Amino acid sequence: MEGEKWGRRIRAFRKLKGYTQEGFAREIGVSVSLLGEVERGNRNPSEAFLLEVAETLHVSIEELQPPEDK
């Protein structure tokens, strides 16, 4: 469940910034399938993954963090 919350937030920010899944995966250096798994909540994102996502999207980890986890 926790991974699903992170995944929804990552997907929302990615779309807000205008990235496709393919383009964003390339930017953060992961496969499209890995990004898709995280966004669908099938895989929990690692700390390193979250840091790369936040840096690429120019947001803080706190902004990415699901509201109920803050």
PDB file of N, CA, C and O in Angstrom:
ATOM      1  N   MET A   1       0.822  -1.192   0.000  1.00  0.00           N
ATOM      2  CA  MET A   1       0.000   0.000   0.000  1.00  0.00           C
ATOM      3  C   MET A   1       0.867   1.257   0.000  1.00  0.00           C
ATOM      4  O   MET A   1       0.570   2.220  -0.707  1.00  0.00           O
ATOM      5  N   GLU A   2       1.924   1.245   0.783  1.00  0.00           N
ATOM      6  CA  GLU A   2       2.799   2.413   0.849  1.00  0.00           C
ATOM      7  C   GLU A   2       3.389   2.746  -0.518  1.00  0.00           C
ATOM      8  O   GLU A   2       3.442   3.911  -0.911  1.00  0.00           O
ATOM      9  N   GLY A   3       3.830   1.716  -1.239  1.00  0.00           N
ATOM     10  CA  GLY A   3       4.400   1.912  -2.562  1.00  0.00           C
ATOM     11  C   GLY A   3       3.403   2.518  -3.525  1.00  0.00           C
ATOM     12  O   GLY A   3       3.769   3.319  -4.385  1.00  0.00           O
ATOM     13  N   GLU A   4       2.134   2.136  -3.384  1.00  0.00           N
ATOM     14  CA  GLU A   4       1.085   2.665  -4.254  1.00  0.00           C
ATOM     15  C   GLU A   4       0.929   4.172  -4.059  1.00  0.00           C
ATOM     16  O   GLU A   4       0.741   4.910  -5.027  1.00  0.00           O
ATOM     17  N   LYS A   5       1.005   4.624  -2.815  1.00  0.00           N
ATOM     18  CA  LYS A   5       0.883   6.057  -2.525  1.00  0.00           C
ATOM     19  C   LYS A   5       2.040   6.831  -3.150  1.00  0.00           C
ATOM     20  O   LYS A   5       1.832   7.877  -3.765  1.00  0.00           O
ATOM     21  N   TRP A   6       3.256   6.316  -2.993  1.00  0.00           N
ATOM     22  CA  TRP A   6       4.427   6.965  -3.592  1.00  0.00           C
ATOM     23  C   TRP A   6       4.288   6.976  -5.105  1.00  0.00           C
ATOM     24  O   TRP A   6       4.563   7.982  -5.759  1.00  0.00           O
ATOM     25  N   GLY A   7       3.858   5.843  -5.656  1.00  0.00           N
ATOM     26  CA  GLY A   7       3.732   5.722  -7.101  1.00  0.00           C
ATOM     27  C   GLY A   7       2.772   6.732  -7.700  1.00  0.00           C
ATOM     28  O   GLY A   7       3.052   7.331  -8.738  1.00  0.00           O
ATOM     29  N   ARG A   8       1.642   6.916  -7.042  1.00  0.00           N
ATOM     30  CA  ARG A   8       0.664   7.902  -7.531  1.00  0.00           C
ATOM     31  C   ARG A   8       1.250   9.312  -7.503  1.00  0.00           C
ATOM     32  O   ARG A   8       1.040  10.101  -8.424  1.00  0.00           O
ATOM     33  N   ARG A   9       1.973   9.612  -6.453  1.00  0.00           N
ATOM     34  CA  ARG A   9       2.584  10.945  -6.339  1.00  0.00           C
ATOM     35  C   ARG A   9       3.653  11.154  -7.418  1.00  0.00           C
ATOM     36  O   ARG A   9       3.713  12.211  -8.046  1.00  0.00           O
ATOM     37  N   ILE A  10       4.487  10.142  -7.621  1.00  0.00           N
ATOM     38  CA  ILE A  10       5.538  10.246  -8.642  1.00  0.00           C
ATOM     39  C   ILE A  10       4.900  10.434 -10.011  1.00  0.00           C
ATOM     40  O   ILE A  10       5.333  11.293 -10.779  1.00  0.00           O
ATOM     41  N   ARG A  11       3.875   9.641 -10.330  1.00  0.00           N
ATOM     42  CA  ARG A  11       3.196   9.754 -11.616  1.00  0.00           C
ATOM     43  C   ARG A  11       2.595  11.155 -11.790  1.00  0.00           C
ATOM     44  O   ARG A  11       2.726  11.759 -12.854  1.00  0.00           O
ATOM     45  N   ALA A  12       1.943  11.663 -10.754  1.00  0.00           N
ATOM     46  CA  ALA A  12       1.317  12.983 -10.843  1.00  0.00           C
ATOM     47  C   ALA A  12       2.353  14.070 -11.103  1.00  0.00           C
ATOM     48  O   ALA A  12       2.155  14.920 -11.971  1.00  0.00           O
ATOM     49  N   PHE A  13       3.454  14.050 -10.358  1.00  0.00           N
ATOM     50  CA  PHE A  13       4.503  15.057 -10.557  1.00  0.00           C
ATOM     51  C   PHE A  13       5.161  14.908 -11.928  1.00  0.00           C
ATOM     52  O   PHE A  13       5.472  15.902 -12.584  1.00  0.00           O
ATOM     53  N   ARG A  14       5.372  13.667 -12.355  1.00  0.00           N
ATOM     54  CA  ARG A  14       5.981  13.424 -13.667  1.00  0.00           C
ATOM     55  C   ARG A  14       5.119  14.030 -14.765  1.00  0.00           C
ATOM     56  O   ARG A  14       5.628  14.717 -15.651  1.00  0.00           O
ATOM     57  N   LYS A  15       3.815  13.777 -14.708  1.00  0.00           N
ATOM     58  CA  LYS A  15       2.904  14.309 -15.718  1.00  0.00           C
ATOM     59  C   LYS A  15       2.811  15.831 -15.633  1.00  0.00           C
ATOM     60  O   LYS A  15       2.761  16.516 -16.654  1.00  0.00           O
ATOM     61  N   LEU A  16       2.789  16.346 -14.420  1.00  0.00           N
ATOM     62  CA  LEU A  16       2.734  17.788 -14.224  1.00  0.00           C
ATOM     63  C   LEU A  16       3.930  18.482 -14.875  1.00  0.00           C
ATOM     64  O   LEU A  16       3.802  19.583 -15.410  1.00  0.00           O
ATOM     65  N   LYS A  17       5.084  17.836 -14.826  1.00  0.00           N
ATOM     66  CA  LYS A  17       6.304  18.405 -15.407  1.00  0.00           C
ATOM     67  C   LYS A  17       6.440  18.082 -16.899  1.00  0.00           C
ATOM     68  O   LYS A  17       7.411  18.493 -17.535  1.00  0.00           O
ATOM     69  N   GLY A  18       5.470  17.346 -17.459  1.00  0.00           N
ATOM     70  CA  GLY A  18       5.454  17.099 -18.892  1.00  0.00           C
ATOM     71  C   GLY A  18       6.285  15.938 -19.392  1.00  0.00           C
ATOM     72  O   GLY A  18       6.587  15.865 -20.583  1.00  0.00           O
ATOM     73  N   TYR A  19       6.660  15.030 -18.511  1.00  0.00           N
ATOM     74  CA  TYR A  19       7.457  13.870 -18.907  1.00  0.00           C
ATOM     75  C   TYR A  19       6.563  12.695 -19.287  1.00  0.00           C
ATOM     76  O   TYR A  19       5.539  12.448 -18.651  1.00  0.00           O
ATOM     77  N   THR A  20       6.962  11.978 -20.328  1.00  0.00           N
ATOM     78  CA  THR A  20       6.358  10.673 -20.604  1.00  0.00           C
ATOM     79  C   THR A  20       7.071   9.667 -19.709  1.00  0.00           C
ATOM     80  O   THR A  20       8.125   9.965 -19.146  1.00  0.00           O
ATOM     81  N   GLN A  21       6.499   8.483 -19.581  1.00  0.00           N
ATOM     82  CA  GLN A  21       7.175   7.447 -18.795  1.00  0.00           C
ATOM     83  C   GLN A  21       8.536   7.131 -19.404  1.00  0.00           C
ATOM     84  O   GLN A  21       9.527   6.990 -18.688  1.00  0.00           O
ATOM     85  N   GLU A  22       8.577   7.019 -20.726  1.00  0.00           N
ATOM     86  CA  GLU A  22       9.831   6.676 -21.400  1.00  0.00           C
ATOM     87  C   GLU A  22      10.888   7.754 -21.188  1.00  0.00           C
ATOM     88  O   GLU A  22      12.032   7.451 -20.851  1.00  0.00           O
ATOM     89  N   GLY A  23      10.504   9.001 -21.385  1.00  0.00           N
ATOM     90  CA  GLY A  23      11.446  10.106 -21.228  1.00  0.00           C
ATOM     91  C   GLY A  23      11.934  10.259 -19.800  1.00  0.00           C
ATOM     92  O   GLY A  23      13.111  10.526 -19.558  1.00  0.00           O
ATOM     93  N   PHE A  24      11.023  10.087 -18.863  1.00  0.00           N
ATOM     94  CA  PHE A  24      11.402  10.235 -17.461  1.00  0.00           C
ATOM     95  C   PHE A  24      12.308   9.088 -17.009  1.00  0.00           C
ATOM     96  O   PHE A  24      13.282   9.305 -16.288  1.00  0.00           O
ATOM     97  N   ALA A  25      11.982   7.879 -17.435  1.00  0.00           N
ATOM     98  CA  ALA A  25      12.823   6.730 -17.086  1.00  0.00           C
ATOM     99  C   ALA A  25      14.243   6.955 -17.603  1.00  0.00           C
ATOM    100  O   ALA A  25      15.214   6.666 -16.904  1.00  0.00           O
ATOM    101  N   ARG A  26      14.362   7.464 -18.813  1.00  0.00           N
ATOM    102  CA  ARG A  26      15.685   7.744 -19.392  1.00  0.00           C
ATOM    103  C   ARG A  26      16.411   8.798 -18.561  1.00  0.00           C
ATOM    104  O   ARG A  26      17.604   8.661 -18.293  1.00  0.00           O
ATOM    105  N   GLU A  27      15.700   9.845 -18.154  1.00  0.00           N
ATOM    106  CA  GLU A  27      16.312  10.924 -17.359  1.00  0.00           C
ATOM    107  C   GLU A  27      16.847  10.436 -16.018  1.00  0.00           C
ATOM    108  O   GLU A  27      17.909  10.871 -15.573  1.00  0.00           O
ATOM    109  N   ILE A  28      16.111   9.530 -15.374  1.00  0.00           N
ATOM    110  CA  ILE A  28      16.551   9.074 -14.044  1.00  0.00           C
ATOM    111  C   ILE A  28      17.384   7.801 -14.105  1.00  0.00           C
ATOM    112  O   ILE A  28      17.834   7.299 -13.075  1.00  0.00           O
ATOM    113  N   GLY A  29      17.589   7.279 -15.309  1.00  0.00           N
ATOM    114  CA  GLY A  29      18.486   6.144 -15.479  1.00  0.00           C
ATOM    115  C   GLY A  29      17.936   4.797 -15.059  1.00  0.00           C
ATOM    116  O   GLY A  29      18.674   3.940 -14.573  1.00  0.00           O
ATOM    117  N   VAL A  30      16.625   4.607 -15.247  1.00  0.00           N
ATOM    118  CA  VAL A  30      16.020   3.309 -14.938  1.00  0.00           C
ATOM    119  C   VAL A  30      15.241   2.831 -16.156  1.00  0.00           C
ATOM    120  O   VAL A  30      15.020   3.588 -17.101  1.00  0.00           O
ATOM    121  N   SER A  31      14.830   1.579 -16.126  1.00  0.00           N
ATOM    122  CA  SER A  31      14.024   1.058 -17.227  1.00  0.00           C
ATOM    123  C   SER A  31      12.586   1.554 -17.095  1.00  0.00           C
ATOM    124  O   SER A  31      12.126   1.908 -16.009  1.00  0.00           O
ATOM    125  N   VAL A  32      11.897   1.570 -18.226  1.00  0.00           N
ATOM    126  CA  VAL A  32      10.488   1.960 -18.228  1.00  0.00           C
ATOM    127  C   VAL A  32       9.682   0.983 -17.379  1.00  0.00           C
ATOM    128  O   VAL A  32       8.744   1.379 -16.686  1.00  0.00           O
ATOM    129  N   SER A  33      10.051  -0.291 -17.437  1.00  0.00           N
ATOM    130  CA  SER A  33       9.307  -1.283 -16.658  1.00  0.00           C
ATOM    131  C   SER A  33       9.466  -1.044 -15.153  1.00  0.00           C
ATOM    132  O   SER A  33       8.504  -1.209 -14.402  1.00  0.00           O
ATOM    133  N   LEU A  34      10.648  -0.665 -14.709  1.00  0.00           N
ATOM    134  CA  LEU A  34      10.849  -0.366 -13.283  1.00  0.00           C
ATOM    135  C   LEU A  34      10.021   0.848 -12.877  1.00  0.00           C
ATOM    136  O   LEU A  34       9.341   0.822 -11.851  1.00  0.00           O
ATOM    137  N   LEU A  35      10.074   1.904 -13.673  1.00  0.00           N
ATOM    138  CA  LEU A  35       9.277   3.099 -13.364  1.00  0.00           C
ATOM    139  C   LEU A  35       7.793   2.750 -13.322  1.00  0.00           C
ATOM    140  O   LEU A  35       7.075   3.191 -12.424  1.00  0.00           O
ATOM    141  N   GLY A  36       7.335   1.969 -14.280  1.00  0.00           N
ATOM    142  CA  GLY A  36       5.936   1.560 -14.304  1.00  0.00           C
ATOM    143  C   GLY A  36       5.538   0.771 -13.078  1.00  0.00           C
ATOM    144  O   GLY A  36       4.457   0.976 -12.527  1.00  0.00           O
ATOM    145  N   GLU A  37       6.407  -0.134 -12.644  1.00  0.00           N
ATOM    146  CA  GLU A  37       6.129  -0.925 -11.439  1.00  0.00           C
ATOM    147  C   GLU A  37       5.998  -0.027 -10.211  1.00  0.00           C
ATOM    148  O   GLU A  37       5.109  -0.227  -9.383  1.00  0.00           O
ATOM    149  N   VAL A  38       6.876   0.954 -10.097  1.00  0.00           N
ATOM    150  CA  VAL A  38       6.813   1.884  -8.964  1.00  0.00           C
ATOM    151  C   VAL A  38       5.527   2.707  -9.046  1.00  0.00           C
ATOM    152  O   VAL A  38       4.821   2.857  -8.048  1.00  0.00           O
ATOM    153  N   GLU A  39       5.223   3.237 -10.225  1.00  0.00           N
ATOM    154  CA  GLU A  39       4.032   4.079 -10.370  1.00  0.00           C
ATOM    155  C   GLU A  39       2.738   3.304 -10.103  1.00  0.00           C
ATOM    156  O   GLU A  39       1.769   3.872  -9.597  1.00  0.00           O
ATOM    157  N   ARG A  40       2.719   2.023 -10.438  1.00  0.00           N
ATOM    158  CA  ARG A  40       1.529   1.197 -10.184  1.00  0.00           C
ATOM    159  C   ARG A  40       1.467   0.700  -8.742  1.00  0.00           C
ATOM    160  O   ARG A  40       0.457   0.135  -8.325  1.00  0.00           O
ATOM    161  N   GLY A  41       2.531   0.906  -7.987  1.00  0.00           N
ATOM    162  CA  GLY A  41       2.552   0.463  -6.598  1.00  0.00           C
ATOM    163  C   GLY A  41       2.951  -0.984  -6.427  1.00  0.00           C
ATOM    164  O   GLY A  41       2.792  -1.542  -5.341  1.00  0.00           O
ATOM    165  N   ASN A  42       3.470  -1.611  -7.485  1.00  0.00           N
ATOM    166  CA  ASN A  42       3.907  -3.005  -7.404  1.00  0.00           C
ATOM    167  C   ASN A  42       5.306  -3.141  -6.830  1.00  0.00           C
ATOM    168  O   ASN A  42       5.747  -4.246  -6.516  1.00  0.00           O
ATOM    169  N   ARG A  43       5.995  -2.037  -6.694  1.00  0.00           N
ATOM    170  CA  ARG A  43       7.365  -2.050  -6.170  1.00  0.00           C
ATOM    171  C   ARG A  43       7.580  -0.793  -5.335  1.00  0.00           C
ATOM    172  O   ARG A  43       7.234   0.310  -5.759  1.00  0.00           O
ATOM    173  N   ASN A  44       8.147  -0.963  -4.162  1.00  0.00           N
ATOM    174  CA  ASN A  44       8.453   0.186  -3.313  1.00  0.00           C
ATOM    175  C   ASN A  44       9.711   0.881  -3.829  1.00  0.00           C
ATOM    176  O   ASN A  44      10.708   0.222  -4.123  1.00  0.00           O
ATOM    177  N   PRO A  45       9.669   2.200  -3.939  1.00  0.00           N
ATOM    178  CA  PRO A  45      10.856   2.921  -4.421  1.00  0.00           C
ATOM    179  C   PRO A  45      11.942   2.957  -3.348  1.00  0.00           C
ATOM    180  O   PRO A  45      11.659   3.111  -2.160  1.00  0.00           O
ATOM    181  N   SER A  46      13.179   2.814  -3.787  1.00  0.00           N
ATOM    182  CA  SER A  46      14.303   2.908  -2.858  1.00  0.00           C
ATOM    183  C   SER A  46      14.566   4.384  -2.557  1.00  0.00           C
ATOM    184  O   SER A  46      14.062   5.275  -3.242  1.00  0.00           O
ATOM    185  N   GLU A  47      15.348   4.614  -1.540  1.00  0.00           N
ATOM    186  CA  GLU A  47      15.708   5.986  -1.190  1.00  0.00           C
ATOM    187  C   GLU A  47      16.477   6.650  -2.333  1.00  0.00           C
ATOM    188  O   GLU A  47      16.246   7.818  -2.644  1.00  0.00           O
ATOM    189  N   ALA A  48      17.384   5.909  -2.952  1.00  0.00           N
ATOM    190  CA  ALA A  48      18.166   6.449  -4.068  1.00  0.00           C
ATOM    191  C   ALA A  48      17.251   6.805  -5.244  1.00  0.00           C
ATOM    192  O   ALA A  48      17.441   7.831  -5.896  1.00  0.00           O
ATOM    193  N   PHE A  49      16.264   5.958  -5.506  1.00  0.00           N
ATOM    194  CA  PHE A  49      15.295   6.208  -6.578  1.00  0.00           C
ATOM    195  C   PHE A  49      14.534   7.499  -6.290  1.00  0.00           C
ATOM    196  O   PHE A  49      14.396   8.354  -7.166  1.00  0.00           O
ATOM    197  N   LEU A  50      14.041   7.636  -5.060  1.00  0.00           N
ATOM    198  CA  LEU A  50      13.279   8.829  -4.686  1.00  0.00           C
ATOM    199  C   LEU A  50      14.129  10.097  -4.789  1.00  0.00           C
ATOM    200  O   LEU A  50      13.646  11.137  -5.235  1.00  0.00           O
ATOM    201  N   LEU A  51      15.380  10.009  -4.380  1.00  0.00           N
ATOM    202  CA  LEU A  51      16.268  11.174  -4.476  1.00  0.00           C
ATOM    203  C   LEU A  51      16.472  11.588  -5.935  1.00  0.00           C
ATOM    204  O   LEU A  51      16.462  12.778  -6.251  1.00  0.00           O
ATOM    205  N   GLU A  52      16.655  10.615  -6.816  1.00  0.00           N
ATOM    206  CA  GLU A  52      16.837  10.898  -8.243  1.00  0.00           C
ATOM    207  C   GLU A  52      15.570  11.493  -8.844  1.00  0.00           C
ATOM    208  O   GLU A  52      15.640  12.432  -9.638  1.00  0.00           O
ATOM    209  N   VAL A  53      14.425  10.960  -8.475  1.00  0.00           N
ATOM    210  CA  VAL A  53      13.145  11.475  -8.959  1.00  0.00           C
ATOM    211  C   VAL A  53      12.966  12.928  -8.513  1.00  0.00           C
ATOM    212  O   VAL A  53      12.647  13.798  -9.323  1.00  0.00           O
ATOM    213  N   ALA A  54      13.173  13.178  -7.231  1.00  0.00           N
ATOM    214  CA  ALA A  54      12.997  14.529  -6.695  1.00  0.00           C
ATOM    215  C   ALA A  54      13.938  15.523  -7.369  1.00  0.00           C
ATOM    216  O   ALA A  54      13.532  16.628  -7.730  1.00  0.00           O
ATOM    217  N   GLU A  55      15.187  15.125  -7.535  1.00  0.00           N
ATOM    218  CA  GLU A  55      16.171  16.010  -8.158  1.00  0.00           C
ATOM    219  C   GLU A  55      15.782  16.311  -9.603  1.00  0.00           C
ATOM    220  O   GLU A  55      15.843  17.464 -10.032  1.00  0.00           O
ATOM    221  N   THR A  56      15.389  15.305 -10.345  1.00  0.00           N
ATOM    222  CA  THR A  56      15.031  15.473 -11.749  1.00  0.00           C
ATOM    223  C   THR A  56      13.781  16.339 -11.910  1.00  0.00           C
ATOM    224  O   THR A  56      13.698  17.146 -12.836  1.00  0.00           O
ATOM    225  N   LEU A  57      12.816  16.171 -11.013  1.00  0.00           N
ATOM    226  CA  LEU A  57      11.566  16.941 -11.094  1.00  0.00           C
ATOM    227  C   LEU A  57      11.662  18.306 -10.411  1.00  0.00           C
ATOM    228  O   LEU A  57      10.721  19.098 -10.459  1.00  0.00           O
ATOM    229  N   HIS A  58      12.804  18.574  -9.774  1.00  0.00           N
ATOM    230  CA  HIS A  58      13.018  19.840  -9.062  1.00  0.00           C
ATOM    231  C   HIS A  58      11.986  20.051  -7.953  1.00  0.00           C
ATOM    232  O   HIS A  58      11.419  21.132  -7.795  1.00  0.00           O
ATOM    233  N   VAL A  59      11.766  18.979  -7.194  1.00  0.00           N
ATOM    234  CA  VAL A  59      10.898  19.051  -6.018  1.00  0.00           C
ATOM    235  C   VAL A  59      11.651  18.421  -4.853  1.00  0.00           C
ATOM    236  O   VAL A  59      12.643  17.720  -5.055  1.00  0.00           O
ATOM    237  N   SER A  60      11.184  18.668  -3.652  1.00  0.00           N
ATOM    238  CA  SER A  60      11.817  18.060  -2.482  1.00  0.00           C
ATOM    239  C   SER A  60      11.184  16.696  -2.214  1.00  0.00           C
ATOM    240  O   SER A  60      10.087  16.399  -2.687  1.00  0.00           O
ATOM    241  N   ILE A  61      11.892  15.886  -1.456  1.00  0.00           N
ATOM    242  CA  ILE A  61      11.347  14.592  -1.038  1.00  0.00           C
ATOM    243  C   ILE A  61      10.057  14.821  -0.248  1.00  0.00           C
ATOM    244  O   ILE A  61       9.117  14.033  -0.351  1.00  0.00           O
ATOM    245  N   GLU A  62      10.013  15.881   0.528  1.00  0.00           N
ATOM    246  CA  GLU A  62       8.823  16.191   1.322  1.00  0.00           C
ATOM    247  C   GLU A  62       7.621  16.460   0.424  1.00  0.00           C
ATOM    248  O   GLU A  62       6.501  16.068   0.753  1.00  0.00           O
ATOM    249  N   GLU A  63       7.846  17.125  -0.707  1.00  0.00           N
ATOM    250  CA  GLU A  63       6.744  17.375  -1.639  1.00  0.00           C
ATOM    251  C   GLU A  63       6.258  16.076  -2.284  1.00  0.00           C
ATOM    252  O   GLU A  63       5.063  15.907  -2.526  1.00  0.00           O
ATOM    253  N   LEU A  64       7.188  15.163  -2.559  1.00  0.00           N
ATOM    254  CA  LEU A  64       6.825  13.879  -3.159  1.00  0.00           C
ATOM    255  C   LEU A  64       6.116  12.969  -2.169  1.00  0.00           C
ATOM    256  O   LEU A  64       5.280  12.152  -2.554  1.00  0.00           O
ATOM    257  N   GLN A  65       6.446  13.111  -0.917  1.00  0.00           N
ATOM    258  CA  GLN A  65       5.937  12.214   0.119  1.00  0.00           C
ATOM    259  C   GLN A  65       4.406  12.265   0.185  1.00  0.00           C
ATOM    260  O   GLN A  65       3.826  13.351   0.219  1.00  0.00           O
ATOM    261  N   PRO A  66       3.754  11.109   0.204  1.00  0.00           N
ATOM    262  CA  PRO A  66       2.299  11.082   0.333  1.00  0.00           C
ATOM    263  C   PRO A  66       1.853  11.817   1.595  1.00  0.00           C
ATOM    264  O   PRO A  66       2.485  11.679   2.643  1.00  0.00           O
ATOM    265  N   PRO A  67       0.758  12.606   1.510  1.00  0.00           N
ATOM    266  CA  PRO A  67       0.312  13.437   2.645  1.00  0.00           C
ATOM    267  C   PRO A  67       0.139  12.683   3.956  1.00  0.00           C
ATOM    268  O   PRO A  67       0.512  13.197   5.011  1.00  0.00           O
ATOM    269  N   GLU A  68      -0.415  11.483   3.915  1.00  0.00           N
ATOM    270  CA  GLU A  68      -0.657  10.755   5.172  1.00  0.00           C
ATOM    271  C   GLU A  68       0.625  10.189   5.769  1.00  0.00           C
ATOM    272  O   GLU A  68       0.610   9.706   6.902  1.00  0.00           O
ATOM    273  N   ASP A  69       1.738  10.238   5.030  1.00  0.00           N
ATOM    274  CA  ASP A  69       3.009   9.751   5.550  1.00  0.00           C
ATOM    275  C   ASP A  69       3.859  10.863   6.159  1.00  0.00           C
ATOM    276  O   ASP A  69       4.914  10.592   6.732  1.00  0.00           O
ATOM    277  N   LYS A  70       3.414  12.101   6.041  1.00  0.00           N
ATOM    278  CA  LYS A  70       4.202  13.245   6.521  1.00  0.00           C
ATOM    279  C   LYS A  70       4.127  13.367   8.013  1.00  0.00           C
ATOM    280  O   LYS A  70       4.729  14.273   8.589  1.00  0.00           O
TER     281      LYS A  70
END
